Amino acid sequence: NRIKPKVRECPMCRYMSYVKKFNEIPKMLIEHRRFL
């Protein structure tokens, strides 16, 4: 299985979790999206 980062310990994950609600993914975070 793919290892997922701990959302609380990863600012980028926390931001992604927030942004995903609006389906707007900043280009700089697209690569990080695969870990969510």
KASUL-V922391 format. One record per residue. N is the residue number from 1. RES is the residue in one letter. SS is DSSP state (H for helix, E for strand, - for the rest). NEAR is the number of other ideal C-beta (glycine too) atoms within 12 Angstrom. Layout:
n:res:ss:near
N:RES:SS:NEAR
N:RES:SS:NEAR
This chain:
n:res:ss:near
1:N:-:3
2:R:-:7
3:I:-:9
4:K:-:16
5:P:-:19
6:K:-:14
7:V:H:18
8:R:H:9
9:E:H:10
10:C:-:18
11:P:H:15
12:M:H:23
13:C:H:22
14:R:H:18
15:Y:H:21
16:M:H:28
17:S:H:23
18:Y:H:18
19:V:H:21
20:K:H:19
21:K:-:10
22:F:-:11
23:N:-:10
24:E:-:14
25:I:-:21
26:P:-:17
27:K:H:10
28:M:H:12
29:L:H:23
30:I:H:16
31:E:H:13
32:H:H:24
33:R:H:22
34:R:-:14
35:F:-:18
36:L:-:24
